[in-house]
Amino acid sequence: MPIYEYRCDECRRVFSFLVRNVKDHEPPACPQCGNDNLSRVLSPCSMHSGGSKHSEGSPEGGGDMGDFGPGDEALENIPGIEDLDENDPKSLGRWMRRMADEMGEPLDPEMDEICRRLESGEDPEKIDEELGEAMGGDMGGYDHDDTLYDA
């Protein structure tokens, strides 16, 4: 089950929602102020390839989401992961589109632009600099609510 993040422009907060049924998912109302016009944002995450499952820096040794090594089931079960080349922006853009298609989730205009630019081979860091907010950047003064809400 995915977790979607939405920002509320009224109370300037970002909220995380557990989505139990992607096909029937409707954008939720703001849990704080009730605003029913939330904007979906790309949740930041990280995946590492190669190396061991544990590295220095945290109690278990992993990073934010841990380090995944070859043969790790968490990666093997992601559709299309075998076609993803982490060093090729075009591959990343194609994979992001494929994931949206497989989830039955249309890309919003910001994500479509990100995918288009990746597919053209543009540097992901440059895209992040220009579209950081759409990619889950610092959210320009939005606070992040740490509660996981049921969508």
VMD Tcl script that draws the C-alpha trace (Angstrom):
set ca {
  {0.00 0.00 0.00}
  {1.51 3.34 -1.00}
  {1.81 6.43 1.11}
  {0.86 9.64 -0.70}
  {1.81 13.09 0.51}
  {-0.38 16.14 0.05}
  {0.23 19.78 0.89}
  {-2.38 22.19 2.16}
  {-1.97 25.76 0.94}
  {-4.36 27.01 3.65}
  {-2.46 25.82 6.76}
  {0.88 25.34 4.92}
  {1.48 21.77 6.04}
  {2.37 18.52 4.28}
  {0.47 15.38 5.33}
  {1.10 11.68 4.64}
  {-1.82 9.36 3.82}
  {-1.86 5.56 3.66}
  {-3.75 4.64 0.48}
  {-5.40 1.24 0.76}
  {-7.00 1.22 -2.70}
  {-5.13 3.16 -5.37}
  {-7.80 2.73 -8.05}
  {-10.56 4.29 -5.93}
  {-8.37 6.86 -4.16}
  {-9.69 10.41 -4.01}
  {-7.59 13.31 -2.69}
  {-8.36 13.70 1.02}
  {-9.35 16.80 2.95}
  {-6.79 18.48 5.18}
  {-6.80 16.82 8.60}
  {-5.95 20.13 10.26}
  {-8.15 22.78 8.61}
  {-10.56 20.74 6.47}
  {-9.43 22.28 3.14}
  {-10.58 19.91 0.39}
  {-8.20 21.25 -2.28}
  {-4.90 19.59 -1.35}
  {-2.03 19.26 -3.86}
  {-0.20 15.97 -4.15}
  {3.58 16.12 -3.82}
  {6.21 13.54 -4.64}
  {7.40 11.91 -1.44}
  {11.16 12.01 -1.00}
  {12.83 8.62 -0.69}
  {16.14 7.01 -1.34}
  {17.30 3.64 -2.57}
  {20.87 2.51 -2.74}
  {22.14 -0.27 -4.89}
  {25.19 -2.40 -4.34}
  {27.07 -2.82 -1.10}
  {25.75 -4.49 1.98}
  {22.33 -4.18 3.48}
  {23.83 -2.27 6.40}
  {26.27 0.59 6.34}
  {27.62 2.97 8.93}
  {25.52 5.82 10.28}
  {22.41 4.39 11.96}
  {21.72 1.88 14.73}
  {21.05 -0.87 12.18}
  {23.69 0.55 9.90}
  {21.34 1.59 7.06}
  {20.47 5.01 5.66}
  {16.97 6.54 5.66}
  {15.49 3.45 4.04}
  {18.50 1.20 4.40}
  {20.93 0.01 1.78}
  {19.69 -2.65 -0.58}
  {22.14 -5.14 -2.01}
  {21.90 -7.48 -4.98}
  {19.17 -10.06 -4.53}
  {17.30 -8.03 -1.90}
  {13.62 -9.03 -2.01}
  {12.46 -5.45 -1.37}
  {13.90 -4.46 -4.74}
  {13.19 -7.66 -6.64}
  {9.44 -7.28 -6.10}
  {9.23 -3.80 -7.64}
  {7.86 -4.16 -11.20}
  {10.34 -3.07 -13.84}
  {13.23 -2.64 -11.42}
  {15.36 -4.94 -13.56}
  {15.15 -2.36 -16.38}
  {16.14 0.60 -14.19}
  {19.65 1.98 -14.65}
  {20.26 4.34 -11.73}
  {22.94 6.18 -13.72}
  {20.67 6.88 -16.71}
  {18.08 9.68 -16.33}
  {16.18 8.37 -19.38}
  {15.79 5.00 -17.68}
  {14.51 6.67 -14.50}
  {11.95 8.74 -16.42}
  {10.65 5.68 -18.27}
  {10.46 3.70 -15.01}
  {8.53 6.50 -13.24}
  {5.97 6.55 -16.08}
  {5.69 2.77 -15.99}
  {5.04 2.80 -12.21}
  {2.31 5.41 -12.64}
  {0.70 3.29 -15.39}
  {0.90 0.11 -13.31}
  {-0.69 1.85 -10.34}
  {-3.42 3.29 -12.56}
  {-2.38 6.73 -11.37}
  {-2.14 9.53 -13.95}
  {0.86 11.81 -13.65}
  {0.04 15.31 -12.53}
  {1.50 18.11 -14.72}
  {4.58 18.56 -12.49}
  {5.46 14.85 -12.50}
  {4.82 14.66 -16.25}
  {7.31 17.51 -16.71}
  {9.86 15.76 -14.49}
  {9.48 12.52 -16.47}
  {9.68 14.36 -19.80}
  {12.91 16.08 -18.76}
  {14.42 12.86 -17.42}
  {13.46 11.01 -20.61}
  {15.27 13.67 -22.63}
  {18.41 12.88 -20.61}
  {18.47 16.03 -18.47}
  {20.49 15.94 -15.24}
  {18.22 14.99 -12.28}
  {20.04 17.47 -10.02}
  {19.24 20.33 -12.41}
  {15.59 19.26 -12.47}
  {15.58 19.13 -8.68}
  {17.01 22.66 -8.46}
  {14.28 24.01 -10.74}
  {11.34 21.86 -9.66}
  {12.39 20.88 -6.13}
  {9.00 21.63 -4.60}
  {7.21 19.30 -7.01}
  {9.84 16.65 -6.26}
  {9.34 16.89 -2.51}
  {12.00 19.51 -1.80}
  {11.94 21.83 1.19}
  {8.34 22.77 0.37}
  {9.03 26.52 0.65}
  {7.96 27.10 4.25}
  {5.52 24.21 4.60}
  {5.70 22.23 7.84}
  {5.57 18.45 7.68}
  {3.06 16.65 9.89}
  {4.64 13.37 11.06}
  {1.30 11.58 11.53}
  {0.31 8.90 9.00}
  {-3.36 9.37 8.14}
  {-5.71 6.80 6.62}
  {-6.91 8.02 3.21}
}
mol new
graphics top color blue
foreach p $ca { graphics top sphere $p radius 0.5 }
foreach p [lrange $ca 0 end-1] q [lrange $ca 1 end] { graphics top cylinder $p $q radius 0.2 }
display resetview
